[in-house]
Amino acid sequence: MDPPSGLSIDGARALVVGATGGLGSAITERLVAGGARVVTSGRRELAGVGATVHVQADLTVSSDRERIIDDALGALGGLDLVVIAAGVVGFGPASVLRAGDIATLLAVDLAAPLALIGEVAPAVEDGGTIAVLTGAIVDTPIPGTSTYTAAKAGLSAACGVLRRELRSRRVNVLDARPPHTETGLADRAIFGAAPRFPTGLTPEAVAERMVRGVADGESELPPSAFGTP
């Protein structure tokens, strides 16, 4: 079986999930600049990134995921690329975490993305790509991030499995693990307080590298692939 080939961005029909976040919006803008037609989704309204349609939806709600897929297919007529950029973060040592907080974070960062990938995969054209933002936390765990690390590590591990499952259709699954990026996500933690991070990469730099990885048919972008600030 031949490995997945790259995907031409010009003319590609793309769905970006989590597009209202800093990375999601930067990826959307990069795709549009490259000639892609893009449908976006997120919990908040979105404007000014050049998307064909924006679907305001909650990824953790089954009916909302169905609506995201239906609206994307209705607007684009098919999907060549799906980008999973949705996520939240929470901080605190395991000794102080509450079960409800753990469940909420795992639902957003692991369960909902996996569910959406399973639901949208049949609609992705043969030779297409599913690109998933996991993060450098998978490679270098940080104290106080046990739940977040577990979610992202689980999603990263699932990418390898999904890649094998979809190989017969030449659908690539890209696991992107960028280092800390200046999106403001850490300041919007759903629980706990963020530790002090060094200056991170710009969302634009991460988006450029990720879109290039899609175009080149790469299946993994480890932290080292993104360079340094």
Helices and strands as residue ranges (DSSP letters): E 13-17, H 22-33, E 37-42, E 53-56, H 62-76, E 79-84, G 94-96, H 99-106, I 107-111, H 112-120, G 121-123, E 124-133, G 136-138, H 146-165, G 167-169, E 172-176, G 185-188, H 203-216, E 220-221, G 223-226
